[in-house]
Amino acid sequence: MRTLFRTTLIALTICLVAVLATVTPGRAHAVGPLPDDFLWGVASSGFQTEGSSPDSNWRRYARAAAKPGASFPDGVGSSVDFRHRYREDVRLAAGMGVTVYRVGIEWARLEPRPGYDEAREWAYYDDLVAAIVEAGMRPMLTLDHWVYPGWIADRGGWADARTPAAWLRHQRRVVDRYAHHRPLWITVNEATAYLMKEVQHGGLPPHLAPVMLDRLVGVHRAIYDHIHRRDPGALVSSNAAYIPTVQPALDQTFLDRVRDKLDFVGFDYYYSVSPTQLGAAQILADRSWEAPVSADGLYYAFRDYARRFPGKPLYVIETGMPTQNGAPRPDGYRRADHLRDLIYWTQRARADGIDVMGLNYWSLTDNYEWGSYTPRFGLYRVDVLTDPTLHRVPTPAVAAYRRIIADGGVGPHYRPSRPATVCSLVAAPSSCTQPVR
């Protein structure tokens, strides 16, 4: 994926830089509020927030990657201890007016050994889902957020032919248990990124990448049908990690193959690219806070999916902005401003007839970002490595999100804090040659 990403960027930059003299950035103009049924959310995952994690593929990856003398030998430790503080975090989300709370249901926690039910952990998820509902929010339940039990890892993970059947057996039980709450469902989180991480950490031999993708397609299709048997009106999707310029090619490996089993198109948007902003490569260097996050790129991602998946509503399952340990970003972009800008471009998409149904902010709190606590995405700051109380400290973005939700978006006179990108390559070439007006 790295080679494809870099090669595509170089080729598109060379081809498109010639049009820079004739392309001008889109002009901001008044936008109306989002509809009353728009879904305002926050997002999290089990492994990244819960702490006290049982044996799993990611518990092993984190332990193997931990530096000698690290505060948490397994690389995870308590994380932000969502496992025991979930009611506090549910209250924080509800206090902002959030209507959707995305959480993960961890297979490794519920079935630590083949066929064994961990009753205490089932009770935890029962109470978590009930707490979200009681707080007036709709759960969004992720069935697979890259984590599977250690005993599945021992058998070869997704390289083992028995894994799809074991996955489906377990996930059908999850669906049967929680379908009556009428949650939104995410089956597999970021399938292509999931595959990349498995290869990167040694959980999957590279030559078996097509096999894993085939199996993920198969389990998505099967669990989609099971969910709809339990709840014919259910809303089910799988979120794609939107990678500028190459997303249509990546979608051919998964999303295009399940398009008939998607009730909406879910995707995650974080980073942008243009001929003058090629810092997205910082993601590969684990310096995500130095990567450009131009908010207008979200508009182009909306437009791209609306064109490629006509008739499907769109939902931003994750979007946000990283900082380095909560310090100001090198580009000076502040989380509250970035959040307002993202919402402006969401309203612009709706104004242009694109059916956007909801948006989740990643994340409610800082958490474990798949190898490090350094990237901070939280609306609430949590200093895991230095604060044993794990106190949730609101950032200015909390008040900003509360006001946005109460007002149904940014006001009609709002102008983005950053101008639209000249020749965005988020959905090249159209995002450059057909800039938003």
DRENDO-1510 file (C-alpha; in Angstrom, 1 decimal, always signed):
<recs>
REC; n; res; u; v; w
REC; 1; MET; +0.0; +0.0; +0.0 .
REC; 2; ARG; +2.9; +2.4; +0.8 .
REC; 3; THR; +4.4; +1.9; -2.7 .
REC; 4; LEU; +1.0; +2.5; -4.4 .
REC; 5; PHE; +0.3; +5.5; -2.2 .
REC; 6; ARG; +3.7; +7.2; -3.0 .
REC; 7; THR; +3.7; +6.3; -6.7 .
REC; 8; THR; +0.1; +7.7; -7.2 .
REC; 9; LEU; +1.0; +10.9; -5.4 .
REC; 10; ILE; +4.0; +11.5; -7.5 .
REC; 11; ALA; +2.2; +10.8; -10.8 .
REC; 12; LEU; -0.8; +12.9; -9.9 .
REC; 13; THR; +1.3; +15.8; -8.7 .
REC; 14; ILE; +3.2; +15.9; -12.0 .
REC; 15; CYS; +0.1; +15.6; -14.1 .
REC; 16; LEU; -2.0; +18.1; -12.1 .
REC; 17; VAL; +0.4; +20.8; -11.2 .
REC; 18; ALA; +0.0; +22.2; -14.7 .
REC; 19; VAL; -3.6; +23.2; -14.0 .
REC; 20; LEU; -2.8; +25.2; -10.9 .
REC; 21; ALA; -2.7; +28.4; -12.8 .
REC; 22; THR; -6.3; +27.9; -14.0 .
REC; 23; VAL; -7.8; +26.6; -10.8 .
REC; 24; THR; -9.0; +28.8; -7.9 .
REC; 25; PRO; -10.1; +27.6; -4.5 .
REC; 26; GLY; -13.8; +27.3; -3.9 .
REC; 27; ARG; -15.6; +30.3; -2.3 .
REC; 28; ALA; -17.2; +29.9; +1.0 .
REC; 29; HIS; -20.9; +30.9; +1.2 .
REC; 30; ALA; -23.8; +30.6; +3.5 .
REC; 31; VAL; -25.0; +27.1; +4.4 .
REC; 32; GLY; -28.2; +26.0; +6.1 .
REC; 33; PRO; -28.5; +23.9; +9.3 .
REC; 34; LEU; -28.4; +20.1; +9.1 .
REC; 35; PRO; -31.7; +18.3; +9.5 .
REC; 36; ASP; -33.2; +17.4; +12.8 .
REC; 37; ASP; -32.5; +13.7; +12.2 .
REC; 38; PHE; -28.8; +14.2; +11.4 .
REC; 39; LEU; -26.8; +11.8; +13.6 .
REC; 40; TRP; -24.2; +13.5; +15.7 .
REC; 41; GLY; -21.7; +11.0; +17.2 .
REC; 42; VAL; -18.5; +10.2; +19.0 .
REC; 43; ALA; -16.4; +7.1; +18.3 .
REC; 44; SER; -14.1; +4.8; +20.1 .
REC; 45; SER; -12.9; +1.2; +19.9 .
REC; 46; GLY; -12.6; -1.5; +22.6 .
REC; 47; PHE; -8.9; -2.3; +22.6 .
REC; 48; GLN; -7.9; +1.4; +22.3 .
REC; 49; THR; -9.8; +2.6; +25.4 .
REC; 50; GLU; -10.9; -0.3; +27.7 .
REC; 51; GLY; -7.5; -1.3; +29.1 .
REC; 52; SER; -7.0; -4.5; +31.1 .
REC; 53; SER; -7.1; -6.3; +27.8 .
REC; 54; PRO; -7.2; -10.1; +27.6 .
REC; 55; ASP; -5.0; -12.2; +25.3 .
REC; 56; SER; -5.4; -11.2; +21.7 .
REC; 57; ASN; -3.5; -10.5; +18.5 .
REC; 58; TRP; -3.2; -6.8; +19.4 .
REC; 59; ARG; -2.2; -7.5; +23.0 .
REC; 60; ARG; +0.7; -9.6; +21.6 .
REC; 61; TYR; +1.6; -6.9; +18.9 .
REC; 62; ALA; +1.7; -4.2; +21.6 .
REC; 63; ARG; +3.8; -6.4; +24.0 .
REC; 64; ALA; +6.3; -7.2; +21.2 .
REC; 65; ALA; +6.6; -3.5; +20.2 .
REC; 66; ALA; +7.0; -2.1; +23.8 .
REC; 67; LYS; +10.3; -0.5; +24.6 .
REC; 68; PRO; +12.3; -1.9; +27.5 .
REC; 69; GLY; +11.3; -0.3; +30.7 .
REC; 70; ALA; +8.1; +1.0; +29.3 .
REC; 71; SER; +5.5; +2.1; +31.9 .
REC; 72; PHE; +3.2; -0.6; +30.5 .
REC; 73; PRO; +5.1; -3.7; +29.5 .
REC; 74; ASP; +2.3; -4.9; +27.2 .
REC; 75; GLY; +2.1; -1.4; +25.6 .
REC; 76; VAL; -1.5; -1.0; +26.6 .
REC; 77; GLY; -1.9; -1.1; +30.4 .
REC; 78; SER; -5.1; +0.5; +31.6 .
REC; 79; SER; -5.4; +2.8; +28.5 .
REC; 80; VAL; -8.1; +5.3; +29.6 .
REC; 81; ASP; -9.8; +2.5; +31.6 .
REC; 82; PHE; -13.1; +2.7; +29.7 .
REC; 83; ARG; -13.8; -0.8; +30.9 .
REC; 84; HIS; -14.5; +0.7; +34.4 .
REC; 85; ARG; -15.3; +4.3; +33.5 .
REC; 86; TYR; -17.7; +3.8; +30.7 .
REC; 87; ARG; -20.6; +5.4; +32.6 .
REC; 88; GLU; -18.6; +8.5; +33.1 .
REC; 89; ASP; -17.7; +8.7; +29.4 .
REC; 90; VAL; -21.3; +8.0; +28.3 .
REC; 91; ARG; -22.4; +11.0; +30.5 .
REC; 92; LEU; -19.7; +13.2; +28.9 .
REC; 93; ALA; -21.0; +12.3; +25.4 .
REC; 94; ALA; -24.6; +12.8; +26.4 .
REC; 95; GLY; -23.7; +16.2; +27.9 .
REC; 96; MET; -22.6; +17.5; +24.5 .
REC; 97; GLY; -25.9; +16.5; +23.0 .
REC; 98; VAL; -24.4; +13.5; +21.1 .
REC; 99; THR; -27.0; +11.2; +19.6 .
REC; 100; VAL; -24.8; +8.3; +18.5 .
REC; 101; TYR; -22.0; +6.6; +20.6 .
REC; 102; ARG; -19.8; +4.2; +18.7 .
REC; 103; VAL; -18.2; +1.4; +20.7 .
REC; 104; GLY; -16.6; -1.9; +19.9 .
REC; 105; ILE; -17.7; -5.3; +21.2 .
REC; 106; GLU; -14.4; -7.2; +21.8 .
REC; 107; TRP; -14.4; -10.9; +20.8 .
REC; 108; ALA; -11.3; -11.6; +22.8 .
REC; 109; ARG; -12.9; -10.3; +26.0 .
REC; 110; LEU; -16.1; -12.4; +25.6 .
REC; 111; GLU; -14.5; -15.7; +24.4 .
REC; 112; PRO; -11.0; -15.9; +25.9 .
REC; 113; ARG; -11.0; -19.7; +25.2 .
REC; 114; PRO; -12.8; -21.6; +22.4 .
REC; 115; GLY; -16.4; -22.1; +23.4 .
REC; 116; TYR; -16.0; -20.4; +26.8 .
REC; 117; ASP; -18.3; -17.6; +27.8 .
REC; 118; GLU; -16.9; -14.9; +30.0 .
REC; 119; ALA; -20.2; -14.0; +31.8 .
REC; 120; ARG; -18.8; -11.0; +33.6 .
REC; 121; GLU; -17.7; -9.4; +30.3 .
REC; 122; TRP; -21.0; -10.1; +28.7 .
REC; 123; ALA; -22.6; -8.3; +31.6 .
REC; 124; TYR; -20.3; -5.4; +31.1 .
REC; 125; TYR; -21.3; -5.0; +27.5 .
REC; 126; ASP; -25.0; -5.5; +28.4 .
REC; 127; ASP; -24.6; -2.6; +30.9 .
REC; 128; LEU; -22.6; -0.4; +28.5 .
REC; 129; VAL; -25.2; -0.7; +25.7 .
REC; 130; ALA; -28.0; -0.1; +28.1 .
REC; 131; ALA; -26.3; +2.9; +29.5 .
REC; 132; ILE; -25.9; +4.4; +26.0 .
REC; 133; VAL; -29.6; +3.9; +25.3 .
REC; 134; GLU; -30.7; +5.2; +28.7 .
REC; 135; ALA; -28.7; +8.4; +28.1 .
REC; 136; GLY; -30.8; +9.0; +25.0 .
REC; 137; MET; -28.2; +8.0; +22.4 .
REC; 138; ARG; -28.2; +5.3; +19.8 .
REC; 139; PRO; -25.4; +2.7; +20.0 .
REC; 140; MET; -23.2; +2.1; +17.0 .
REC; 141; LEU; -21.7; -1.3; +17.6 .
REC; 142; THR; -18.5; -2.4; +15.8 .
REC; 143; LEU; -18.1; -6.2; +15.6 .
REC; 144; ASP; -14.5; -6.3; +14.5 .
REC; 145; HIS; -12.1; -3.4; +15.2 .
REC; 146; TRP; -8.9; -5.3; +14.2 .
REC; 147; VAL; -8.8; -7.5; +17.4 .
REC; 148; TYR; -9.4; -11.3; +17.7 .
REC; 149; PRO; -8.7; -13.7; +20.6 .
REC; 150; GLY; -5.2; -15.1; +21.2 .
REC; 151; TRP; -6.5; -18.7; +20.5 .
REC; 152; ILE; -7.5; -17.5; +17.0 .
REC; 153; ALA; -4.0; -16.0; +16.6 .
REC; 154; ASP; -2.5; -19.4; +17.7 .
REC; 155; ARG; -4.4; -21.0; +14.8 .
REC; 156; GLY; -3.1; -18.5; +12.3 .
REC; 157; GLY; -5.6; -15.6; +12.4 .
REC; 158; TRP; -7.3; -14.9; +9.1 .
REC; 159; ALA; -4.9; -17.2; +7.4 .
REC; 160; ASP; -6.7; -20.2; +9.0 .
REC; 161; ALA; -9.7; -21.6; +7.2 .
REC; 162; ARG; -11.6; -22.0; +10.4 .
REC; 163; THR; -11.5; -18.3; +11.4 .
REC; 164; PRO; -14.6; -17.2; +9.4 .
REC; 165; ALA; -16.8; -19.8; +10.9 .
REC; 166; ALA; -15.6; -19.0; +14.4 .
REC; 167; TRP; -16.0; -15.3; +13.8 .
REC; 168; LEU; -19.6; -15.8; +12.5 .
REC; 169; ARG; -20.6; -18.1; +15.3 .
REC; 170; HIS; -19.5; -15.5; +17.9 .
REC; 171; GLN; -20.8; -12.4; +16.1 .
REC; 172; ARG; -24.2; -14.0; +15.5 .
REC; 173; ARG; -24.5; -14.2; +19.3 .
REC; 174; VAL; -23.6; -10.6; +19.7 .
REC; 175; VAL; -26.2; -9.6; +17.1 .
REC; 176; ASP; -28.9; -11.8; +18.8 .
REC; 177; ARG; -28.1; -10.2; +22.2 .
REC; 178; TYR; -28.2; -6.5; +21.2 .
REC; 179; ALA; -30.4; -6.3; +18.1 .
REC; 180; HIS; -33.4; -5.3; +20.2 .
REC; 181; HIS; -31.7; -2.0; +21.0 .
REC; 182; ARG; -31.7; -1.2; +17.2 .
REC; 183; PRO; -28.1; -0.1; +17.1 .
REC; 184; LEU; -26.3; +1.0; +14.0 .
REC; 185; TRP; -23.8; -1.8; +13.0 .
REC; 186; ILE; -20.3; -1.7; +11.7 .
REC; 187; THR; -19.2; -5.2; +10.7 .
REC; 188; VAL; -15.4; -4.8; +9.9 .
REC; 189; ASN; -13.5; -1.7; +10.7 .
REC; 190; GLU; -11.3; -0.4; +7.8 .
REC; 191; ALA; -10.8; -3.7; +6.0 .
REC; 192; THR; -7.8; -2.7; +4.0 .
REC; 193; ALA; -6.1; -1.0; +7.0 .
REC; 194; TYR; -6.9; -4.2; +9.0 .
REC; 195; LEU; -5.1; -6.2; +6.4 .
REC; 196; MET; -2.1; -3.9; +6.3 .
REC; 197; LYS; -1.7; -4.0; +10.1 .
REC; 198; GLU; -1.9; -7.8; +10.1 .
REC; 199; VAL; +0.9; -8.0; +7.6 .
REC; 200; GLN; +2.9; -5.3; +9.3 .
REC; 201; HIS; +2.8; -7.1; +12.7 .
REC; 202; GLY; +3.3; -10.6; +11.4 .
REC; 203; GLY; -0.2; -11.8; +11.9 .
REC; 204; LEU; -0.6; -12.7; +8.2 .
REC; 205; PRO; +1.9; -13.7; +5.5 .
REC; 206; PRO; +1.9; -11.1; +2.7 .
REC; 207; HIS; +1.0; -13.7; +0.0 .
REC; 208; LEU; -2.2; -14.5; +1.9 .
REC; 209; ALA; -3.5; -10.9; +1.7 .
REC; 210; PRO; -6.1; -11.8; -1.0 .
REC; 211; VAL; -7.3; -14.7; +1.2 .
REC; 212; MET; -7.9; -12.4; +4.2 .
REC; 213; LEU; -9.8; -10.0; +2.0 .
REC; 214; ASP; -12.0; -12.7; +0.6 .
REC; 215; ARG; -12.8; -13.9; +4.1 .
REC; 216; LEU; -13.6; -10.5; +5.3 .
REC; 217; VAL; -16.0; -10.0; +2.4 .
REC; 218; GLY; -17.6; -13.4; +3.2 .
REC; 219; VAL; -18.2; -12.7; +6.9 .
REC; 220; HIS; -19.5; -9.2; +6.2 .
REC; 221; ARG; -22.0; -10.5; +3.7 .
REC; 222; ALA; -23.1; -13.4; +6.0 .
REC; 223; ILE; -23.5; -11.2; +9.2 .
REC; 224; TYR; -25.3; -8.5; +7.2 .
REC; 225; ASP; -28.0; -11.1; +6.3 .
REC; 226; HIS; -28.2; -12.3; +9.9 .
REC; 227; ILE; -28.6; -8.8; +11.3 .
REC; 228; HIS; -31.4; -8.2; +8.8 .
REC; 229; ARG; -33.1; -11.4; +9.8 .
REC; 230; ARG; -33.1; -10.1; +13.4 .
REC; 231; ASP; -34.0; -6.5; +12.5 .
REC; 232; PRO; -35.3; -6.0; +9.0 .
REC; 233; GLY; -34.9; -2.2; +9.4 .
REC; 234; ALA; -31.3; -2.4; +10.6 .
REC; 235; LEU; -28.6; +0.0; +9.2 .
REC; 236; VAL; -25.4; -1.9; +8.5 .
REC; 237; SER; -22.1; -0.9; +7.0 .
REC; 238; SER; -18.3; -1.3; +7.1 .
REC; 239; ASN; -16.2; +1.8; +7.2 .
REC; 240; ALA; -13.4; +2.5; +4.7 .
REC; 241; ALA; -10.3; +4.4; +5.7 .
REC; 242; TYR; -10.4; +7.1; +3.0 .
REC; 243; ILE; -6.9; +7.5; +1.5 .
REC; 244; PRO; -6.5; +10.4; -0.9 .
REC; 245; THR; -6.2; +9.6; -4.6 .
REC; 246; VAL; -6.2; +5.9; -4.3 .
REC; 247; GLN; -9.5; +5.1; -2.5 .
REC; 248; PRO; -11.4; +4.0; -5.6 .
REC; 249; ALA; -8.7; +1.4; -6.2 .
REC; 250; LEU; -8.7; +0.3; -2.6 .
REC; 251; ASP; -12.5; +0.0; -2.6 .
REC; 252; GLN; -12.3; -2.6; -5.3 .
REC; 253; THR; -10.8; -5.0; -2.8 .
REC; 254; PHE; -13.7; -4.8; -0.3 .
REC; 255; LEU; -16.3; -2.1; -0.4 .
REC; 256; ASP; -17.2; -2.6; -4.0 .
REC; 257; ARG; -17.6; -6.3; -3.4 .
REC; 258; VAL; -20.2; -5.8; -0.6 .
REC; 259; ARG; -22.1; -2.8; -2.1 .
REC; 260; ASP; -25.3; -4.8; -2.2 .
REC; 261; LYS; -24.9; -5.5; +1.5 .
REC; 262; LEU; -24.5; -1.9; +2.6 .
REC; 263; ASP; -27.4; +0.2; +4.0 .
REC; 264; PHE; -25.2; +3.2; +4.0 .
REC; 265; VAL; -21.6; +4.0; +3.0 .
REC; 266; GLY; -19.4; +4.5; +6.1 .
REC; 267; PHE; -15.9; +6.0; +5.8 .
REC; 268; ASP; -13.2; +7.6; +7.9 .
REC; 269; TYR; -11.6; +10.9; +6.8 .
REC; 270; TYR; -8.5; +12.4; +8.4 .
REC; 271; TYR; -5.8; +13.6; +6.0 .
REC; 272; SER; -5.5; +15.6; +2.8 .
REC; 273; VAL; -3.1; +15.9; -0.1 .
REC; 274; SER; -2.3; +18.6; -2.7 .
REC; 275; PRO; +0.7; +19.5; -4.8 .
REC; 276; THR; +1.8; +22.0; -2.1 .
REC; 277; GLN; +0.8; +19.7; +0.8 .
REC; 278; LEU; +2.6; +16.4; +0.5 .
REC; 279; GLY; +3.0; +15.9; +4.3 .
REC; 280; ALA; +0.7; +12.9; +4.4 .
REC; 281; ALA; +3.9; +10.8; +4.2 .
REC; 282; GLN; +4.3; +11.7; +7.9 .
REC; 283; ILE; +1.7; +9.1; +8.7 .
REC; 284; LEU; +4.0; +6.4; +7.5 .
REC; 285; ALA; +6.7; +7.9; +9.8 .
REC; 286; ASP; +4.3; +7.7; +12.8 .
REC; 287; ARG; +4.2; +11.5; +12.9 .
REC; 288; SER; +0.5; +11.9; +12.1 .
REC; 289; TRP; +0.3; +15.3; +13.8 .
REC; 290; GLU; +2.5; +16.8; +11.0 .
REC; 291; ALA; +0.2; +15.5; +8.2 .
REC; 292; PRO; -2.1; +18.1; +6.6 .
REC; 293; VAL; -5.7; +17.9; +7.6 .
REC; 294; SER; -7.5; +20.3; +5.3 .
REC; 295; ALA; -11.1; +20.1; +6.1 .
REC; 296; ASP; -12.4; +20.8; +2.6 .
REC; 297; GLY; -11.1; +17.4; +1.6 .
REC; 298; LEU; -14.1; +15.9; +3.4 .
REC; 299; TYR; -16.3; +17.5; +0.8 .
REC; 300; TYR; -14.5; +15.8; -2.0 .
REC; 301; ALA; -14.7; +12.5; -0.2 .
REC; 302; PHE; -18.4; +13.0; +0.1 .
REC; 303; ARG; -18.7; +13.8; -3.6 .
REC; 304; ASP; -16.6; +10.9; -4.6 .
REC; 305; TYR; -18.7; +8.4; -2.7 .
REC; 306; ALA; -21.9; +10.0; -3.8 .
REC; 307; ARG; -20.9; +9.5; -7.4 .
REC; 308; ARG; -19.5; +5.9; -7.0 .
REC; 309; PHE; -22.3; +4.7; -4.7 .
REC; 310; PRO; -25.4; +6.5; -6.0 .
REC; 311; GLY; -28.5; +6.2; -3.8 .
REC; 312; LYS; -26.6; +5.2; -0.7 .
REC; 313; PRO; -26.6; +7.6; +2.3 .
REC; 314; LEU; -23.1; +8.6; +3.6 .
REC; 315; TYR; -21.9; +8.5; +7.2 .
REC; 316; VAL; -18.5; +9.7; +8.5 .
REC; 317; ILE; -17.7; +7.0; +11.0 .
REC; 318; GLU; -14.5; +8.7; +12.1 .
REC; 319; THR; -13.0; +12.1; +11.6 .
REC; 320; GLY; -10.7; +14.2; +13.7 .
REC; 321; MET; -7.3; +15.7; +14.1 .
REC; 322; PRO; -4.2; +14.5; +15.9 .
REC; 323; THR; -1.8; +16.5; +18.1 .
REC; 324; GLN; +1.5; +15.5; +19.6 .
REC; 325; ASN; +0.8; +14.9; +23.3 .
REC; 326; GLY; -1.8; +17.7; +23.2 .
REC; 327; ALA; +0.7; +20.3; +22.1 .
REC; 328; PRO; -0.2; +22.9; +19.5 .
REC; 329; ARG; +0.1; +21.5; +15.9 .
REC; 330; PRO; +3.0; +22.8; +13.8 .
REC; 331; ASP; +0.5; +24.2; +11.3 .
REC; 332; GLY; -1.3; +26.1; +14.1 .
REC; 333; TYR; -4.7; +24.4; +13.4 .
REC; 334; ARG; -6.8; +24.1; +16.5 .
REC; 335; ARG; -9.2; +21.2; +17.2 .
REC; 336; ALA; -12.2; +23.4; +17.7 .
REC; 337; ASP; -11.6; +25.3; +14.5 .
REC; 338; HIS; -11.0; +22.1; +12.6 .
REC; 339; LEU; -14.2; +20.6; +13.9 .
REC; 340; ARG; -16.2; +23.7; +12.9 .
REC; 341; ASP; -14.6; +23.6; +9.4 .
REC; 342; LEU; -15.5; +19.9; +9.0 .
REC; 343; ILE; -19.1; +20.6; +9.9 .
REC; 344; TYR; -19.2; +23.6; +7.4 .
REC; 345; TRP; -18.1; +21.3; +4.6 .
REC; 346; THR; -20.6; +18.7; +5.7 .
REC; 347; GLN; -23.3; +21.3; +5.4 .
REC; 348; ARG; -21.9; +22.3; +2.0 .
REC; 349; ALA; -22.3; +18.7; +0.8 .
REC; 350; ARG; -25.9; +18.6; +2.1 .
REC; 351; ALA; -26.6; +21.9; +0.4 .
REC; 352; ASP; -25.3; +20.4; -2.9 .
REC; 353; GLY; -27.7; +17.5; -2.6 .
REC; 354; ILE; -25.4; +14.9; -1.1 .
REC; 355; ASP; -27.2; +12.6; +1.3 .
REC; 356; VAL; -25.0; +12.8; +4.4 .
REC; 357; MET; -26.8; +11.1; +7.4 .
REC; 358; GLY; -24.3; +11.5; +10.2 .
REC; 359; LEU; -20.8; +12.2; +11.5 .
REC; 360; ASN; -18.8; +10.7; +14.4 .
REC; 361; TYR; -15.9; +12.6; +16.0 .
REC; 362; TRP; -12.8; +10.5; +16.7 .
REC; 363; SER; -12.6; +10.4; +19.6 .
REC; 364; LEU; -14.3; +11.3; +22.9 .
REC; 365; THR; -11.1; +10.9; +24.8 .
REC; 366; ASP; -7.4; +10.4; +24.0 .
REC; 367; ASN; -6.6; +6.7; +23.8 .
REC; 368; TYR; -4.0; +4.1; +22.6 .
REC; 369; GLU; -3.4; +4.8; +18.9 .
REC; 370; TRP; -2.2; +1.3; +17.8 .
REC; 371; GLY; +1.3; +1.6; +19.2 .
REC; 372; SER; +1.5; +4.9; +21.0 .
REC; 373; TYR; -0.2; +7.3; +23.3 .
REC; 374; THR; +1.5; +10.2; +21.6 .
REC; 375; PRO; -1.1; +11.1; +18.9 .
REC; 376; ARG; -4.0; +12.8; +20.7 .
REC; 377; PHE; -7.4; +12.9; +19.1 .
REC; 378; GLY; -9.6; +13.4; +22.1 .
REC; 379; LEU; -12.3; +16.0; +22.7 .
REC; 380; TYR; -11.3; +15.3; +26.3 .
REC; 381; ARG; -7.6; +15.1; +27.1 .
REC; 382; VAL; -6.4; +12.1; +29.2 .
REC; 383; ASP; -2.7; +11.9; +30.2 .
REC; 384; VAL; -2.4; +8.2; +30.4 .
REC; 385; LEU; +1.4; +8.1; +31.1 .
REC; 386; THR; +1.5; +10.9; +33.7 .
REC; 387; ASP; -1.9; +11.1; +35.4 .
REC; 388; PRO; -2.8; +8.0; +37.5 .
REC; 389; THR; -6.3; +9.4; +38.0 .
REC; 390; LEU; -6.9; +9.4; +34.2 .
REC; 391; HIS; -8.9; +12.6; +34.6 .
REC; 392; ARG; -10.9; +13.6; +31.6 .
REC; 393; VAL; -10.0; +17.3; +30.9 .
REC; 394; PRO; -12.2; +19.0; +28.3 .
REC; 395; THR; -10.5; +20.7; +25.4 .
REC; 396; PRO; -12.1; +23.8; +23.8 .
REC; 397; ALA; -13.6; +21.5; +21.2 .
REC; 398; VAL; -16.0; +20.2; +23.7 .
REC; 399; ALA; -17.9; +23.5; +23.9 .
REC; 400; ALA; -17.6; +23.9; +20.2 .
REC; 401; TYR; -19.2; +20.5; +19.5 .
REC; 402; ARG; -21.9; +21.2; +22.1 .
REC; 403; ARG; -22.8; +24.5; +20.3 .
REC; 404; ILE; -22.6; +22.9; +16.8 .
REC; 405; ILE; -25.0; +20.1; +17.9 .
REC; 406; ALA; -27.4; +22.5; +19.6 .
REC; 407; ASP; -27.5; +24.8; +16.5 .
REC; 408; GLY; -27.6; +22.0; +13.9 .
REC; 409; GLY; -24.3; +23.0; +12.5 .
REC; 410; VAL; -22.3; +26.2; +12.1 .
REC; 411; GLY; -24.3; +29.4; +11.4 .
REC; 412; PRO; -25.1; +30.8; +8.0 .
REC; 413; HIS; -22.4; +33.4; +8.3 .
REC; 414; TYR; -19.6; +31.0; +9.3 .
REC; 415; ARG; -16.6; +31.0; +7.1 .
REC; 416; PRO; -14.0; +28.2; +7.4 .
REC; 417; SER; -10.9; +29.1; +9.4 .
REC; 418; ARG; -8.7; +27.8; +6.5 .
REC; 419; PRO; -9.3; +28.6; +2.8 .
REC; 420; ALA; -10.2; +25.7; +0.5 .
REC; 421; THR; -7.2; +23.9; -0.9 .
REC; 422; VAL; -5.9; +24.9; -4.3 .
REC; 423; CYS; -5.9; +21.7; -6.4 .
REC; 424; SER; -6.9; +19.2; -3.7 .
REC; 425; LEU; -5.9; +15.7; -4.6 .
REC; 426; VAL; -8.2; +14.0; -2.1 .
REC; 427; ALA; -10.4; +12.6; -4.9 .
REC; 428; ALA; -8.1; +13.4; -7.9 .
REC; 429; PRO; -8.4; +14.5; -10.5 .
REC; 430; SER; -12.0; +15.8; -10.0 .
REC; 431; SER; -11.2; +17.4; -6.7 .
REC; 432; CYS; -8.6; +19.6; -8.5 .
REC; 433; THR; -10.3; +20.1; -11.9 .
REC; 434; GLN; -13.8; +20.6; -10.4 .
REC; 435; PRO; -13.2; +22.6; -7.1 .
REC; 436; VAL; -16.1; +23.2; -4.9 .
REC; 437; ARG; -17.9; +26.5; -5.4 .
</recs>
